Amino acid sequence: MEVAANHNLPWIMMGDFSEVLMGSEKFGGRHVNIRRALKFQDCLDACGMIDMGFSGAKYTWSNLRCITDLIQERHDRSFCNAAWRLLYPKANVKHLVRVNFDHCPILIELDKSIALNLPRPFRFQPIWLSHPNFPDVIKGAWSNTESLKDAITSFTTSAKVWNKEVFGNIFS
């Protein structure tokens, strides 16, 4: 708490706080320890911290057990003070997908408008091999090119157009 009292600079803190602030941030297991939750909230208040909220999964930690013993909680958070929020008013927090770990990674985007809008990567769909016209797509793409790079570009462009016309959204 001394940090907040010693300066008025913008600051942010994020990470695994291993604590919840209210009952709705927990699923399974014992009830929330109200005394600990209030101490956590008192500390945040004393430091002038604001919970930045989030989008994505409600719970960021899991004990990864079967449903009868499953416990999930919101441990991973981002807090900032008012000075930091004024500097980055469009900042938002995302809870990303948990992979091979008991915590969800968290991502802070300072400004959504400057996020990269890269084109979707080309993905070969194995189902294309089952269509009788697919060999023609390959032949057409590779017949009019002189370099490997041009052939690959031609194929990916042709395959995307062909997929849209013949299959549409293969996942639906």
C-alpha distance (Angstrom), angle and dihedral (degrees) to the residues before:
residue distance angle dihedral
M1 . . .
E2 3.76 . .
V3 3.78 90.5 .
A4 3.80 92.0 65.5
A5 3.80 92.5 46.6
N6 3.82 93.9 50.8
H7 3.80 99.1 57.0
N8 3.77 145.0 14.0
L9 3.81 96.9 -145.0
P10 3.81 122.3 132.5
W11 3.78 111.5 -94.0
I12 3.75 141.4 169.1
M13 3.76 133.1 -165.8
M14 3.76 127.1 -166.8
G15 3.76 139.1 165.7
D16 3.78 143.5 78.2
F17 3.79 108.7 -22.2
S18 3.85 92.7 172.9
E19 3.78 89.6 -143.4
V20 3.80 138.1 91.8
L21 3.78 126.4 -142.2
M22 3.82 99.3 -150.8
G23 3.78 142.7 10.7
S24 3.82 94.4 -101.0
E25 3.82 88.6 65.8
K26 3.79 92.1 65.7
F27 3.81 136.0 66.5
G28 3.80 121.6 -169.9
G29 3.78 131.7 -9.8
R30 3.80 125.2 62.0
H31 3.79 123.0 -16.0
V32 3.79 119.1 -88.2
N33 3.79 113.3 -83.4
I34 3.80 99.4 -118.6
R35 3.81 94.2 -163.4
R36 3.83 92.1 55.8
A37 3.80 92.2 43.9
L38 3.81 90.6 52.2
K39 3.83 91.6 48.5
F40 3.80 89.2 51.7
Q41 3.82 90.8 49.3
D42 3.83 91.5 46.6
C43 3.80 90.3 53.6
L44 3.82 91.6 49.5
D45 3.81 90.7 48.3
A46 3.82 92.4 48.4
C47 3.80 89.4 52.6
G48 3.82 92.8 46.4
M49 3.80 92.0 -120.6
I50 3.80 124.1 165.0
D51 3.81 121.7 -155.0
M52 3.81 104.7 -122.7
G53 3.81 93.5 -150.3
F54 3.80 121.1 -139.5
S55 3.77 148.9 -131.1
G56 3.77 123.6 -134.7
A57 3.79 130.6 37.9
K58 3.81 115.5 16.7
Y59 3.80 93.7 -141.0
T60 3.80 121.7 49.5
W61 3.80 99.6 -173.9
S62 3.78 131.0 50.1
N63 3.78 134.2 177.7
L64 3.84 85.1 -140.4
R65 3.81 93.7 -133.4
C66 3.79 130.1 138.1
I67 3.81 116.7 -76.5
T68 3.82 94.6 -94.7
D69 3.84 91.2 58.6
L70 3.81 98.6 26.6
I71 3.79 119.1 134.0
Q72 3.81 121.7 -176.9
E73 3.79 127.5 178.2
R74 3.78 141.5 169.8
H75 3.82 100.7 -113.4
D76 3.80 101.2 144.2
R77 3.78 114.3 76.6
S78 3.77 147.0 154.2
F79 3.78 123.4 -135.7
C80 3.79 129.7 178.5
N81 3.76 137.2 176.6
A82 3.81 124.1 -116.2
A83 3.83 93.3 -99.6
W84 3.82 90.9 56.3
R85 3.82 91.6 46.1
L86 3.81 90.1 53.3
L87 3.82 89.7 53.5
Y88 3.81 92.8 49.0
P89 3.81 108.1 27.3
K90 3.81 93.0 159.1
A91 3.80 95.5 50.7
N92 3.78 115.6 126.2
V93 3.78 136.9 -179.3
K94 3.80 125.5 -130.9
H95 3.76 127.1 -166.0
L96 3.79 104.1 -144.2
V97 3.80 126.5 -152.2
R98 3.80 115.5 -73.8
V99 3.83 111.0 -121.3
N100 3.83 123.5 -179.1
F101 3.78 92.0 -24.9
D102 3.79 138.1 83.0
H103 3.84 93.4 -122.0
C104 3.79 132.0 63.9
P105 3.78 113.2 -127.4
I106 3.79 114.0 -119.8
L107 3.78 124.7 -140.4
I108 3.77 127.8 -162.8
E109 3.78 116.9 -155.1
L110 3.78 110.1 -164.3
D111 3.79 94.8 -163.1
K112 3.79 123.7 7.0
S113 3.80 91.8 -159.0
I114 3.81 91.5 66.5
A115 3.81 94.4 48.9
L116 3.76 112.6 124.6
N117 3.78 113.7 -100.4
L118 3.76 97.8 -159.6
P119 3.79 120.3 174.1
R120 3.77 115.9 -99.4
P121 3.79 111.6 -95.0
F122 3.79 119.0 -109.1
R123 3.80 112.7 -99.4
F124 3.78 122.1 -167.2
Q125 3.80 109.6 -137.9
P126 3.83 114.1 -147.8
I127 3.81 90.6 -150.1
W128 3.81 87.7 71.0
L129 3.80 88.4 72.3
S130 3.81 89.5 65.4
H131 3.81 93.3 60.1
P132 3.83 115.4 92.4
N133 3.84 93.3 -140.5
F134 3.80 96.8 53.0
P135 3.85 94.8 90.4
D136 3.82 87.2 59.1
V137 3.81 90.1 56.2
I138 3.80 89.6 53.5
K139 3.82 94.4 46.0
G140 3.81 92.3 47.3
A141 3.78 93.1 50.6
W142 3.81 95.6 47.4
S143 3.80 100.1 39.2
N144 3.82 99.6 69.2
T145 3.79 100.4 44.5
E146 3.75 134.1 87.8
S147 3.79 103.5 -165.2
L148 3.78 132.0 50.9
K149 3.79 90.7 -123.6
D150 3.81 92.0 54.1
A151 3.81 91.1 46.0
I152 3.79 92.3 52.6
T153 3.81 92.0 47.1
S154 3.80 90.8 48.1
F155 3.80 92.2 48.0
T156 3.81 95.2 48.5
T157 3.80 91.7 47.9
S158 3.82 92.5 47.0
A159 3.80 93.4 44.0
K160 3.82 92.6 51.4
V161 3.83 91.8 50.7
W162 3.81 92.4 43.5
N163 3.81 92.0 48.1
K164 3.81 91.8 51.0
E165 3.84 92.0 48.9
V166 3.83 98.5 41.1
F167 3.80 106.8 29.0
G168 3.80 106.0 15.6
N169 3.80 109.7 -170.1
I170 3.80 102.8 -1.5
F171 3.80 91.4 -166.9
S172 3.81 93.5 61.8
